[in-house]
């Protein structure tokens, strides 16, 4: 026999399947409803036992500042002009803290005498007088009042609601109104206390500031005498200080110095230009004067014209006479005289410009000396003026502070007599006959949600704790095996054995599901059908023998010769299911006793035969390892189309592992909801270790009416349509 391996890597744990948990919740819906009902009943009982709490509301209008009769109230640190959002928010938050403060609560307790109110303190039920007095003495009515006050500000308005809770609606309204009055009184007391403290402080400061003002005026007078000045600065018409005389002199000298330096720059430029023109020409030439503006004006202009006329005349004479001619010599003499006179005039012009430049430079030096002198005087005067201004400012500030404190003190004497408040009552509290707690409807809704979540948590917890193989997904994804099919629980109603249920009810849903398993086995290997198949399970009592019997029946119904071979030599039961003797069987044939024809028994099902186990041997595993068993299996493969071997479970013994190596494959039977995944994994791992061909697995005892198995579509094949109503009623319950 050719051995093939169907080994596959062990499947990893599947990812989260949301629908799996949804089906789990639906399957355990009655558990969820039960938990929810219990929680709601407990919650309702708890709610009805709670005391009824009533609330009363007093509405107040809280202005940022009180109405001003005199602008003399003492301002807080943050001031009264709270024009921005955060300042107003901080102010109203402060007022909320004041309303719930111990100071306000103490006023309420004192005005209503709550320290001696047994009903308010909750000790009215104590019958013993001494015990009741001790309980009243130990109670803290101020904290009790504070715990019952809730401040509720209104959005975008100055209205604030004071809510007070109590078991008595009338007392709740009384407490709310008293809290409002106590808050108003506390505000007034705080303002008056602040005003009185300010008055005392201002009175102390008045004496100090009066003495400082007198001393400052005297120090200013002494400084004037010592500095030998009457006034260091004076104010103009606009009230701004006027500059001193030294400063004016310094500014005047600086203006003159700037003017002189400007003139010097012009003279220097003129002299430089003249010198450059003169140096660029020859000493005897005078044409460089053409670049001077002064040479084109007045006497210099006439003299230049004469030189030009004389030079022209000499040129005309040179055309007629020789240079030695008397007329030529006379003309040249006159020209020379005129040229010398022009050069002297030009030199005088340059010297005049240089003289002007020297005079301006001398004037600059004089002005620099005057500027330095005026600067020194101005600095000295400024130093005195700084000291004077400092003394004057101190004197003015001391006097101003004294006047301001005196005015403030007089005004506070009047403001102390005012009793205005920035808080007023808008609506007084009235008794509310309807309790605010406990709210039965809200409580029931809350406990309904809690019960629902608790039931869901319990159902999901049970689902997470369930480690059994229950669905097709468990077989394929968690075990990594091919899913062959499913079998429902066989519970016949006619008193017959469950093993022959399909034979008696061939059109039942169970029969159709068994035929689906047969078809799947054929499709697993269409070219080379399975001739010998071992049927085993991970543990005992999982229905493998029943699966063998019913699977053999549906295979025999196709006309194939099928043999059911009982190789469970520890607890054989195939002979009991068909009512055949077990004196000769597999064990007898292996040891050489009896004949094969005598051991094989026919059944009431056509084409279905049974080979019982025979006498129980002491060593079943060793018996299955023998050559005689292999030869027996070969003979049976030749005589029958299919041989189904009913073997012991894989967990306790190794018989199925031995058989799996001698057959075409092994089929694993798992009981739905009972076989543990870890147990099935160990069985699968053992088969893979010996390289057995694992055909797949089928789920037995599947409850099709349970929501857990709907995902595998066990009921979706339309099995019900193949049987009559009687068969359907006797199928799966």
C-alpha positions as CSV (number, residue, x, y, z in Angstrom):
1,X,0.0,0.0,0.0
2,X,1.4,3.4,-1.0
3,X,1.6,5.7,2.0
4,X,0.7,9.3,1.4
5,X,0.9,12.1,3.9
6,X,-1.7,14.8,4.4
7,X,0.5,16.6,6.9
8,X,-0.1,20.4,7.1
9,X,1.3,23.0,9.4
10,X,-0.6,23.5,12.6
11,X,-3.1,26.3,12.1
12,X,-2.6,29.5,14.1
13,X,-5.2,31.0,16.3
14,X,-7.8,32.8,14.2
15,X,-8.3,36.5,14.5
16,X,-11.3,38.0,16.2
17,X,-14.6,37.0,14.6
18,X,-17.3,39.5,15.6
19,X,-20.1,37.4,14.3
20,X,-18.9,34.5,16.5
21,X,-19.5,36.6,19.6
22,X,-22.8,37.9,18.2
23,X,-24.0,34.3,17.8
24,X,-22.7,33.5,21.2
25,X,-24.8,36.3,22.7
26,X,-27.9,35.1,20.8
27,X,-27.4,31.6,21.9
28,X,-27.2,32.7,25.5
29,X,-30.0,35.3,25.2
30,X,-31.9,33.7,28.1
31,X,-28.9,33.9,30.4
32,X,-28.5,37.6,29.4
33,X,-32.2,38.2,30.1
34,X,-32.0,36.4,33.4
35,X,-29.0,38.5,34.6
36,X,-30.7,41.6,33.4
37,X,-33.9,40.8,35.2
38,X,-32.1,40.0,38.5
39,X,-30.1,43.2,38.3
40,X,-33.3,45.2,37.6
41,X,-35.1,43.6,40.5
42,X,-32.2,44.3,42.9
43,X,-31.9,47.8,41.6
44,X,-35.7,48.4,42.0
45,X,-35.6,47.1,45.5
46,X,-32.6,49.3,46.3
47,X,-34.2,52.3,44.8
48,X,-37.5,51.9,46.6
49,X,-35.7,51.6,50.0
50,X,-33.9,55.0,49.4
51,X,-35.3,58.0,51.2
52,X,-37.1,60.6,49.1
53,X,-35.1,63.8,48.5
54,X,-36.7,67.1,47.7
55,X,-35.0,70.2,46.3
56,X,-35.9,73.9,46.4
57,X,-34.3,76.7,44.4
58,X,-33.7,80.4,45.2
59,X,-32.7,82.6,42.3
60,X,-30.3,85.5,42.8
61,X,-29.0,88.3,40.6
62,X,-25.4,88.9,41.3
63,X,-24.0,92.1,39.8
64,X,-20.3,92.7,39.4
65,X,-20.5,95.8,41.6
66,X,-23.1,97.2,44.0
67,X,-25.1,100.4,43.0
68,X,-22.8,103.4,43.5
69,X,-24.2,106.3,45.6
70,X,-20.7,107.5,46.3
71,X,-17.6,106.4,44.4
72,X,-15.9,105.5,47.6
73,X,-16.3,101.8,48.1
74,X,-13.1,100.0,48.6
75,X,-12.2,98.1,45.4
76,X,-10.9,94.6,45.4
77,X,-7.5,93.7,44.1
78,X,-8.9,92.8,40.7
79,X,-10.9,96.1,40.6
80,X,-14.5,96.6,39.7
81,X,-14.1,96.9,36.0
82,X,-14.3,93.2,35.1
83,X,-14.9,93.7,31.4
84,X,-13.4,90.4,30.1
85,X,-14.7,86.9,30.1
86,X,-12.1,85.3,32.3
87,X,-12.4,88.0,35.0
88,X,-16.2,87.6,35.1
89,X,-15.8,83.8,35.3
90,X,-13.3,84.0,38.1
91,X,-15.6,86.5,40.0
92,X,-18.7,84.3,39.7
93,X,-16.7,81.2,40.7
94,X,-15.5,83.1,43.8
95,X,-19.1,83.9,44.6
96,X,-20.1,80.2,44.3
97,X,-17.3,79.3,46.8
98,X,-18.6,82.0,49.2
99,X,-22.2,80.6,49.0
100,X,-21.0,77.1,49.9
101,X,-18.5,78.4,52.5
102,X,-18.6,77.5,56.2
103,X,-19.2,81.2,57.0
104,X,-22.5,81.2,55.2
105,X,-23.5,77.8,56.5
106,X,-22.7,78.9,60.1
107,X,-25.1,81.9,59.7
108,X,-27.9,79.6,58.5
109,X,-27.3,77.1,61.4
110,X,-27.3,80.0,63.9
111,X,-30.4,81.7,62.5
112,X,-32.5,78.5,62.3
113,X,-31.1,76.8,65.4
114,X,-30.2,73.7,63.5
115,X,-27.8,72.6,66.2
116,X,-30.8,71.6,68.3
117,X,-33.0,70.3,65.5
118,X,-33.1,66.5,65.9
119,X,-35.0,66.0,62.7
120,X,-32.5,67.9,60.6
121,X,-29.6,66.2,62.3
122,X,-31.2,62.8,61.5
123,X,-31.3,61.6,65.2
124,X,-35.0,61.9,65.7
125,X,-35.4,58.2,65.5
126,X,-33.2,57.6,68.6
127,X,-35.5,57.0,71.5
128,X,-32.9,57.2,74.3
129,X,-32.6,60.8,75.4
130,X,-28.9,60.5,76.4
131,X,-27.9,58.8,73.2
132,X,-29.8,61.3,71.2
133,X,-28.0,64.2,72.9
134,X,-24.6,62.6,72.3
135,X,-25.5,62.0,68.6
136,X,-26.6,65.7,68.3
137,X,-23.4,66.9,70.0
138,X,-21.3,64.7,67.6
139,X,-23.1,65.9,64.5
140,X,-21.7,68.8,62.4
141,X,-24.7,70.8,61.2
142,X,-22.5,73.3,59.3
143,X,-21.0,70.5,57.2
144,X,-24.5,69.0,56.7
145,X,-25.8,72.3,55.4
146,X,-22.8,72.8,53.1
147,X,-23.3,69.3,51.7
148,X,-26.9,70.1,50.7
149,X,-26.1,73.3,48.9
150,X,-25.6,73.4,45.1
151,X,-24.8,76.5,43.2
152,X,-26.1,76.5,39.6
153,X,-24.9,79.5,37.5
154,X,-26.9,80.4,34.4
155,X,-25.1,80.6,31.1
156,X,-24.7,84.2,29.6
157,X,-26.5,85.9,32.5
158,X,-26.0,87.1,36.1
159,X,-28.7,84.9,37.5
160,X,-27.5,82.2,40.0
161,X,-29.7,79.5,41.5
162,X,-29.1,78.1,44.9
163,X,-30.5,74.6,45.2
164,X,-30.8,72.9,48.6
165,X,-31.8,69.2,49.1
166,X,-33.6,67.8,52.1
167,X,-35.9,65.0,53.1
168,X,-38.6,67.6,53.9
169,X,-39.8,69.8,51.0
170,X,-40.7,72.7,53.4
171,X,-37.4,72.6,55.2
172,X,-35.6,72.5,51.8
173,X,-37.3,75.8,50.8
174,X,-36.6,77.3,54.2
175,X,-32.9,76.4,53.9
176,X,-32.6,77.7,50.4
177,X,-34.1,81.1,51.3
178,X,-31.9,81.3,54.5
179,X,-28.8,80.5,52.5
180,X,-29.6,83.4,50.1
181,X,-30.1,85.8,53.0
182,X,-27.0,84.6,54.8
183,X,-24.9,85.0,51.6
184,X,-26.2,88.6,51.2
185,X,-25.4,89.3,54.9
186,X,-22.0,87.8,54.5
187,X,-21.3,90.0,51.4
188,X,-22.3,93.2,53.4
189,X,-20.3,92.2,56.4
190,X,-17.2,91.5,54.3
191,X,-17.5,94.8,52.5
192,X,-18.0,96.7,55.8
193,X,-15.1,94.9,57.3
194,X,-12.9,95.8,54.4
195,X,-14.1,99.5,54.6
196,X,-13.4,99.7,58.3
197,X,-9.9,98.2,57.8
198,X,-9.2,100.7,55.0
199,X,-10.3,103.6,57.2
200,X,-7.9,102.6,60.0
201,X,-5.1,102.2,57.5
202,X,-5.8,105.6,55.8
203,X,-5.9,107.4,59.1
204,X,-2.5,106.0,60.0
205,X,-1.1,107.0,56.6
206,X,-2.4,110.6,56.9
207,X,-0.1,111.4,59.8
208,X,2.9,110.0,58.0
209,X,2.2,111.6,54.7
210,X,1.5,115.1,56.3
211,X,4.9,115.0,58.0
212,X,6.7,113.9,54.8
213,X,5.0,116.7,52.8
214,X,6.2,119.4,55.2
215,X,9.7,118.0,55.3
216,X,9.9,117.8,51.4
217,X,8.8,121.5,51.1
218,X,11.5,122.5,53.6
219,X,14.2,120.5,51.8
220,X,13.3,122.2,48.5
221,X,13.6,125.7,50.0
222,X,17.0,124.8,51.6
223,X,18.3,123.6,48.2
224,X,17.4,126.9,46.5
225,X,19.3,128.9,49.1
226,X,22.3,126.7,48.9
227,X,22.4,126.7,45.1
228,X,22.0,130.5,45.1
229,X,19.2,130.3,42.4
230,X,15.7,131.5,42.5
231,X,14.4,129.2,39.8
232,X,16.1,126.6,37.7
233,X,13.4,126.1,35.2
234,X,10.2,127.7,34.3
235,X,7.1,126.4,32.5
236,X,5.7,127.7,29.2
237,X,2.2,128.4,28.3
238,X,1.6,124.8,27.5
239,X,2.9,123.7,30.9
240,X,6.1,122.2,29.4
241,X,9.4,123.1,31.1
242,X,11.4,125.9,29.3
243,X,15.2,125.4,28.6
244,X,17.7,127.2,30.8
245,X,19.9,130.2,29.8
246,X,23.0,128.0,29.6
247,X,21.2,125.7,27.3
248,X,20.1,128.6,25.1
249,X,23.7,130.0,24.9
250,X,25.0,126.5,24.0
251,X,22.4,126.1,21.3
252,X,23.2,129.6,19.9
253,X,27.0,128.9,19.8
254,X,26.4,125.6,18.1
255,X,24.2,127.2,15.4
256,X,26.9,129.8,14.7
257,X,29.6,127.1,14.7
258,X,27.6,125.1,12.2
259,X,27.2,128.2,10.0
260,X,31.0,129.0,10.1
261,X,31.9,125.4,9.3
262,X,29.5,125.6,6.3
263,X,31.2,128.8,5.1
264,X,34.6,127.3,5.7
265,X,33.8,124.3,3.6
266,X,32.7,126.7,0.7
267,X,35.9,128.8,1.0
268,X,38.1,125.8,1.2
269,X,36.5,124.4,-1.9
270,X,37.0,127.8,-3.7
271,X,40.7,128.1,-2.7
272,X,41.4,124.5,-3.7
273,X,39.8,125.1,-7.1
274,X,41.9,128.3,-7.7
275,X,45.1,126.6,-6.7
276,X,44.3,123.6,-8.9
277,X,43.7,125.9,-11.9
278,X,46.8,127.9,-11.3
279,X,49.0,124.9,-10.8
280,X,47.7,123.3,-14.0
281,X,48.9,126.3,-16.1
282,X,52.4,127.7,-16.7
283,X,53.6,130.6,-14.5
284,X,53.5,133.1,-17.3
285,X,50.1,132.1,-18.6
286,X,46.9,133.7,-17.5
287,X,44.4,131.7,-19.4
288,X,43.7,129.6,-16.2
289,X,41.6,132.5,-15.0
290,X,39.0,131.5,-17.5
291,X,37.8,128.8,-15.0
292,X,37.2,131.4,-12.2
293,X,33.7,133.0,-12.1
294,X,35.3,136.2,-10.7
295,X,37.5,136.6,-13.8
296,X,34.4,137.1,-15.9
297,X,33.1,140.1,-13.9
298,X,34.2,143.7,-13.2
299,X,37.8,145.0,-13.6
300,X,39.3,141.5,-14.3
301,X,36.9,141.1,-17.2
302,X,38.0,144.5,-18.7
303,X,41.6,143.7,-18.1
304,X,41.3,140.3,-19.8
305,X,39.6,142.0,-22.7
306,X,42.4,144.6,-23.0
307,X,45.0,141.8,-23.0
308,X,43.1,140.0,-25.7
309,X,42.8,143.2,-27.8
310,X,46.5,144.0,-27.4
311,X,47.5,140.4,-28.4
312,X,45.2,140.7,-31.5
313,X,46.8,144.0,-32.5
314,X,50.3,142.5,-32.2
315,X,49.3,139.6,-34.3
316,X,48.0,142.0,-37.0
317,X,51.3,144.0,-37.0
318,X,53.4,140.8,-37.2
319,X,51.9,140.2,-40.5
320,X,53.3,143.4,-41.9
321,X,56.5,144.0,-39.8
322,X,59.3,142.0,-38.5
323,X,59.8,141.5,-34.7
324,X,62.6,144.0,-34.6
325,X,60.4,146.7,-36.0
326,X,59.8,149.6,-33.6
327,X,56.0,149.2,-33.8
328,X,56.2,145.5,-33.1
329,X,58.4,146.1,-30.1
330,X,56.1,148.8,-28.8
331,X,53.1,146.5,-29.2
332,X,54.8,143.6,-27.4
333,X,55.8,146.0,-24.5
334,X,52.2,147.1,-24.0
335,X,51.1,143.4,-24.1
336,X,53.6,142.4,-21.5
337,X,52.5,145.2,-19.1
338,X,48.9,144.2,-19.5
339,X,49.7,140.5,-18.8
340,X,51.7,141.3,-15.7
341,X,48.9,143.5,-14.4
342,X,46.4,140.6,-15.1
343,X,48.6,138.1,-13.3
344,X,48.9,140.4,-10.3
345,X,45.1,140.8,-10.2
346,X,44.6,137.0,-10.3
347,X,47.2,136.4,-7.5
348,X,45.4,139.0,-5.5
349,X,42.1,137.2,-6.1
350,X,43.6,133.9,-4.8
351,X,45.2,135.6,-1.8
352,X,41.9,137.2,-1.0
353,X,40.1,133.8,-1.0
354,X,42.9,132.4,1.2
355,X,42.5,135.3,3.6
356,X,38.8,134.7,3.9
357,X,39.4,131.0,4.6
358,X,41.9,131.9,7.4
359,X,39.5,134.3,8.9
360,X,36.7,131.6,8.9
361,X,39.1,129.2,10.6
362,X,40.0,131.7,13.3
363,X,36.3,132.3,13.9
364,X,35.7,128.5,14.2
365,X,38.4,128.2,16.9
366,X,36.7,131.0,18.8
367,X,33.3,129.5,18.6
368,X,34.7,126.1,19.7
369,X,36.0,127.7,22.9
370,X,32.6,129.4,23.5
371,X,30.8,126.1,22.9
372,X,33.0,124.2,25.4
373,X,32.5,127.0,27.9
374,X,28.7,127.0,27.4
375,X,28.6,123.2,27.6
376,X,30.5,123.2,31.0
377,X,28.1,125.8,32.3
378,X,25.1,123.9,31.0
379,X,26.2,120.6,32.6
380,X,26.8,122.3,35.9
381,X,23.4,123.9,35.8
382,X,21.8,120.6,34.6
383,X,23.3,118.8,37.6
384,X,21.7,121.4,39.9
385,X,18.4,121.2,38.0
386,X,18.3,117.4,38.4
387,X,18.7,117.7,42.1
388,X,16.1,120.4,42.2
389,X,13.6,118.5,40.1
390,X,14.1,115.4,42.3
391,X,13.3,117.4,45.4
392,X,10.4,119.2,43.7
393,X,8.9,115.8,42.5
394,X,9.2,114.4,46.0
395,X,7.5,117.4,47.5
396,X,4.7,117.3,44.9
397,X,4.2,113.6,45.3
398,X,4.1,113.8,49.1
399,X,1.6,116.6,48.9
400,X,-0.5,114.8,46.3
401,X,-0.5,111.5,48.3
402,X,-1.5,113.4,51.4
403,X,-4.4,115.2,49.6
404,X,-5.6,111.9,48.1
405,X,-5.5,110.0,51.4
406,X,-7.3,112.8,53.2
407,X,-10.0,112.9,50.5
408,X,-10.3,109.1,50.6
409,X,-10.6,109.1,54.4
410,X,-13.4,111.7,54.4
411,X,-15.2,109.8,51.7
412,X,-15.0,106.5,53.6
413,X,-16.6,108.1,56.6
414,X,-19.7,108.5,54.4
415,X,-19.5,105.2,52.6
416,X,-19.3,103.3,55.9
417,X,-22.9,104.4,56.6
418,X,-24.2,102.9,53.3
419,X,-25.8,99.4,53.2
420,X,-26.0,98.6,49.5
421,X,-25.4,95.1,48.1
422,X,-24.7,93.8,44.6
423,X,-26.9,90.7,45.3
424,X,-30.7,90.7,45.3
425,X,-33.2,87.9,45.4
426,X,-35.0,87.3,42.1
427,X,-37.3,84.4,43.1
428,X,-37.6,83.0,46.6
429,X,-37.7,79.2,47.1
430,X,-41.1,77.4,47.3
431,X,-41.7,73.8,48.6
432,X,-41.6,71.3,45.7
433,X,-43.9,68.3,46.4
434,X,-42.2,66.1,43.8
435,X,-39.0,64.4,45.0
436,X,-35.9,64.6,42.8
437,X,-34.4,61.4,44.1
438,X,-34.8,58.6,43.8
439,X,-35.9,58.8,40.2
440,X,-37.5,55.4,39.7
441,X,-37.6,55.6,35.9
442,X,-34.0,56.7,35.6
443,X,-32.9,54.1,38.1
444,X,-34.7,51.4,36.2
445,X,-33.1,52.5,33.0
446,X,-29.7,52.6,34.7
447,X,-30.1,49.1,36.1
448,X,-31.5,47.9,32.8
449,X,-28.3,49.0,31.1
450,X,-26.2,47.6,33.9
451,X,-28.0,44.3,33.8
452,X,-27.7,44.2,30.0
453,X,-24.0,44.9,30.2
454,X,-23.6,42.4,33.0
455,X,-25.5,39.7,31.1
456,X,-23.4,40.4,27.9
457,X,-20.3,40.2,30.0
458,X,-21.3,36.9,31.5
459,X,-22.2,35.5,28.1
460,X,-19.0,36.7,26.6
461,X,-17.0,35.3,29.6
462,X,-18.6,31.9,29.2
463,X,-17.8,32.1,25.4
464,X,-14.2,32.9,26.1
465,X,-13.9,30.2,28.7
466,X,-15.5,27.6,26.4
467,X,-12.5,25.8,24.9
468,X,-14.4,23.1,23.1
469,X,-14.6,22.3,19.4
470,X,-18.1,23.4,18.4
471,X,-18.1,24.9,14.9
472,X,-16.8,24.4,11.5
473,X,-14.5,27.3,12.0
474,X,-13.0,25.6,15.0
475,X,-12.1,22.6,12.9
476,X,-10.7,24.5,10.0
477,X,-9.1,27.5,11.6
478,X,-8.0,26.2,15.0
479,X,-7.2,22.6,14.2
480,X,-6.2,23.1,10.6
481,X,-8.3,20.0,9.4
482,X,-10.6,19.6,6.5
483,X,-14.3,19.7,7.6
484,X,-16.0,16.6,6.3
485,X,-19.5,17.3,7.8
486,X,-21.7,17.2,10.8
487,X,-24.0,14.6,12.5
488,X,-26.9,15.6,14.7
489,X,-27.7,13.8,17.9
490,X,-29.7,10.6,17.1
491,X,-32.7,10.3,19.5
492,X,-35.2,7.9,18.0
493,X,-38.7,8.1,19.4
494,X,-39.7,4.5,18.5
495,X,-37.5,2.8,21.2
496,X,-35.0,1.4,18.7
497,X,-31.3,1.7,19.0
498,X,-29.7,5.0,17.9
499,X,-27.1,3.1,15.8
500,X,-29.6,2.0,13.2
501,X,-31.6,5.3,13.2
502,X,-30.7,6.1,9.6
503,X,-31.6,2.6,8.4
504,X,-35.1,3.1,9.9
505,X,-35.4,6.7,8.8
506,X,-33.7,7.0,5.4
507,X,-35.3,10.3,4.6
508,X,-34.6,12.1,7.8
509,X,-32.4,15.1,8.1
510,X,-29.7,13.0,9.9
511,X,-29.6,10.6,6.9
512,X,-29.2,13.5,4.5
513,X,-26.3,14.9,6.6
514,X,-24.7,11.5,6.6
515,X,-25.0,11.3,2.9
516,X,-23.3,14.7,2.6
517,X,-20.4,13.3,4.6
518,X,-20.2,10.3,2.2
519,X,-20.2,12.7,-0.8
520,X,-17.4,14.8,0.8
521,X,-15.3,11.7,1.3
522,X,-15.7,10.8,-2.3
523,X,-14.7,14.3,-3.4
524,X,-11.7,14.3,-1.2
525,X,-10.0,11.8,-3.6
526,X,-12.1,11.3,-6.8
527,X,-9.3,9.6,-8.8
528,X,-8.3,7.2,-6.0
529,X,-11.2,6.6,-3.6
530,X,-10.6,5.7,-0.1
531,X,-10.7,1.9,0.3
532,X,-9.7,1.6,4.0
533,X,-10.6,4.4,6.4
534,X,-10.0,4.4,10.2
535,X,-12.6,6.2,12.2
536,X,-11.3,7.5,15.6
537,X,-11.9,10.2,18.1
538,X,-9.8,12.4,20.4
539,X,-11.4,10.9,23.5
540,X,-13.9,8.3,24.5
541,X,-17.7,8.5,24.2
542,X,-17.7,10.9,21.2
543,X,-19.8,8.7,19.0
544,X,-17.3,7.3,16.6
545,X,-19.0,3.8,16.5
546,X,-22.3,5.4,15.7
547,X,-20.7,7.4,12.9
548,X,-19.0,4.3,11.5
549,X,-22.3,2.4,11.5
550,X,-24.4,5.2,9.9
551,X,-21.7,6.1,7.4
552,X,-21.4,2.5,6.4
553,X,-25.2,2.4,5.8
554,X,-25.3,5.4,3.5
555,X,-22.3,4.0,1.6
556,X,-24.0,0.6,1.2
557,X,-27.1,2.4,-0.2
558,X,-25.1,3.4,-3.3
559,X,-24.6,-0.3,-4.2
560,X,-21.0,-0.5,-2.9
561,X,-19.9,-3.4,-0.8
562,X,-19.0,-2.0,2.6
563,X,-17.4,-3.8,5.5
564,X,-17.5,-2.4,9.1
565,X,-14.4,-3.7,10.8
566,X,-14.4,-3.5,14.6
567,X,-10.7,-2.9,15.6
568,X,-11.6,-1.5,19.0
569,X,-10.2,-4.5,20.9
570,X,-10.9,-2.9,24.2
571,X,-14.5,-1.9,24.0
572,X,-16.0,-3.4,20.9
573,X,-19.7,-2.7,20.2
574,X,-20.4,-3.2,16.5
575,X,-21.6,-6.8,17.1
576,X,-24.1,-5.4,19.7
577,X,-25.4,-2.8,17.3
578,X,-26.3,-5.5,14.6
579,X,-27.0,-8.3,17.0
580,X,-24.3,-10.7,15.5
581,X,-22.1,-13.1,17.5
582,X,-18.6,-12.1,18.5
583,X,-17.0,-15.5,19.0
584,X,-14.9,-15.2,15.9
585,X,-13.6,-11.9,14.6
586,X,-10.5,-9.8,13.9
587,X,-8.4,-11.1,16.8
588,X,-9.2,-14.7,15.8
589,X,-8.2,-14.2,12.2
590,X,-5.0,-12.5,13.1
591,X,-3.9,-15.4,15.3
592,X,-5.0,-18.0,12.7
593,X,-8.2,-19.2,14.2
594,X,-11.4,-19.5,12.1
595,X,-12.1,-18.6,8.5
596,X,-12.7,-15.2,7.0
597,X,-16.0,-16.3,5.5
598,X,-17.2,-17.4,8.9
599,X,-16.1,-14.3,10.7
600,X,-17.7,-11.8,8.3
601,X,-21.4,-11.4,9.2
602,X,-24.2,-10.0,6.9
603,X,-26.7,-7.4,8.2
604,X,-30.2,-6.3,7.4
605,X,-28.8,-3.5,5.3
606,X,-28.0,-4.7,1.8
607,X,-24.3,-4.6,0.8
608,X,-23.3,-3.9,4.4
609,X,-21.2,-6.5,6.3
610,X,-19.7,-6.6,9.8
611,X,-16.4,-8.1,10.9
612,X,-16.6,-8.3,14.8
613,X,-13.7,-7.8,17.1
614,X,-13.6,-11.4,18.4
615,X,-12.2,-12.4,21.7
616,X,-10.4,-9.5,23.5
617,X,-6.6,-10.0,23.3
618,X,-4.3,-8.9,26.1
619,X,-2.1,-6.9,23.7
620,X,-4.2,-5.1,21.1
621,X,-1.6,-2.7,19.8
622,X,1.0,-5.5,19.3
623,X,-1.7,-7.5,17.5
624,X,-2.4,-4.7,15.1
625,X,1.4,-4.4,14.3
626,X,1.6,-8.0,13.0
627,X,2.0,-9.1,9.4
628,X,-1.1,-11.2,9.8
629,X,-3.2,-8.2,10.4
630,X,-1.7,-6.4,7.4
631,X,-2.5,-9.5,5.2
632,X,-6.0,-9.6,6.6
633,X,-6.5,-6.0,5.7
634,X,-5.2,-6.6,2.2
635,X,-7.7,-9.5,1.7
636,X,-10.5,-7.3,2.9
637,X,-9.5,-4.5,0.5
638,X,-9.8,-6.9,-2.4
639,X,-13.2,-8.3,-1.4
640,X,-14.9,-5.0,-0.5
641,X,-15.2,-1.6,-2.1
642,X,-14.8,0.2,1.3
643,X,-13.6,-0.9,4.7
644,X,-14.4,1.3,7.7
645,X,-12.3,0.5,10.8
646,X,-13.8,1.4,14.2
647,X,-10.8,2.1,16.3
648,X,-10.2,3.2,19.9
649,X,-9.8,6.9,20.8
650,X,-6.4,8.5,20.1
651,X,-6.0,10.0,23.5
652,X,-5.8,6.9,25.8
653,X,-4.2,4.3,23.5
654,X,-2.1,4.2,20.4
655,X,-4.2,1.7,18.4
656,X,-5.5,4.3,16.0
657,X,-2.0,5.6,15.3
658,X,-1.0,2.1,14.3
659,X,-4.0,1.6,12.1
660,X,-3.6,5.0,10.5
661,X,-0.3,3.9,9.0
662,X,-1.8,0.8,7.4
663,X,-4.9,2.4,5.8
664,X,-5.7,5.0,3.2
665,X,-6.4,7.6,5.9
666,X,-8.0,8.4,9.2
667,X,-11.2,10.3,9.9
668,X,-11.4,12.1,13.2
669,X,-14.8,12.3,15.0
670,X,-15.2,15.3,17.4
671,X,-18.2,15.7,19.7
672,X,-19.5,19.3,19.3
673,X,-19.4,21.3,22.5
674,X,-17.7,18.4,24.4
675,X,-14.3,17.7,22.8
676,X,-11.8,20.2,24.1
677,X,-9.7,22.1,21.5
678,X,-6.5,21.2,23.3
679,X,-7.4,17.6,23.4
680,X,-8.2,17.7,19.7
681,X,-4.9,19.5,19.0
682,X,-3.0,16.8,20.8
683,X,-4.7,14.1,18.8
684,X,-4.0,15.9,15.5
685,X,-0.4,16.5,16.5
686,X,0.1,12.8,17.3
687,X,-1.2,11.9,13.8
688,X,1.1,14.4,12.2
689,X,4.0,13.1,14.2
690,X,3.6,9.6,12.7
691,X,2.9,11.2,9.2
692,X,-0.5,9.7,9.0
693,X,-2.9,10.9,6.3
694,X,-5.6,12.8,8.1
695,X,-8.7,12.9,5.8
696,X,-10.4,15.4,8.0
697,X,-12.8,15.7,10.9
698,X,-16.5,15.7,11.4
699,X,-18.6,17.1,14.2
700,X,-20.9,14.7,16.0
701,X,-23.9,15.5,18.1
702,X,-24.4,19.0,16.6
703,X,-27.5,20.7,17.9
704,X,-28.9,22.4,14.8
705,X,-31.5,24.4,16.7
706,X,-28.8,26.1,18.8
707,X,-27.6,29.4,17.4
708,X,-24.0,28.5,17.9
709,X,-23.9,26.2,14.8
710,X,-25.9,28.4,12.4
711,X,-22.7,29.9,11.1
712,X,-21.7,26.6,9.5
713,X,-24.9,26.4,7.6
714,X,-25.6,22.9,8.8
715,X,-29.3,23.5,8.3
716,X,-28.8,25.4,5.0
717,X,-28.6,22.4,2.7
718,X,-32.3,22.0,2.6
719,X,-32.3,18.7,4.3
720,X,-35.8,19.2,5.6
721,X,-37.2,19.2,2.1
722,X,-36.2,15.6,1.4
723,X,-38.1,13.9,4.2
724,X,-41.8,13.7,5.2
725,X,-43.1,15.4,8.3
726,X,-42.8,12.3,10.3
727,X,-39.2,11.8,9.5
728,X,-38.4,15.4,10.2
729,X,-40.1,15.2,13.6
730,X,-38.0,12.2,14.5
731,X,-34.7,13.7,13.3
732,X,-32.9,16.2,15.5
733,X,-34.6,17.5,18.6
